[in-house]
Amino acid sequence: MLNKQKKKKPKFRRQFYKQKRRIEGKGYRKPRGIYSHQQMKIKGRNTMPSIGYGEHRAVRGLHPSGFKEVLVRHITDYSHLDPKVYALRISGTIGAKKRVTLIKKAKDAGFKILNE
């Protein structure tokens, strides 16, 4: 079900992103001009975000692997969670010594670690 519902979305590009180099890698902004071809959705122009591109409610907000993400700083953060539903992301502020013990205990519990 996950692969079918989590469909690939187009890259929503800003208007004139090819012509103006300074906006090439920037995020999307809605075109506001009254004669904008992109806003009028003329064929061959970039797509605009709309309600039809949303994800199915069952898979909304999930990691591409199908798990729900949990940020972990302590062992107590994941001790009550189910490893079949949740995947762990270890915080970047954790030191090397504590990270090794967190990873070892999480793997023993059967969790998937996203940033090992």
Secondary structure, 3 states (H helix, E strand, C coil): CHHHHCCCCCCCCCCCCCCCHHHCCCCCCCCCCCCCCCCCCCCCCCCCCCHHHCCCCCCCCCCCCCCEEEEECCHHHCCCCCCCCEEEEECCCCCHHHHHHHHHHHHHHCCEECCC
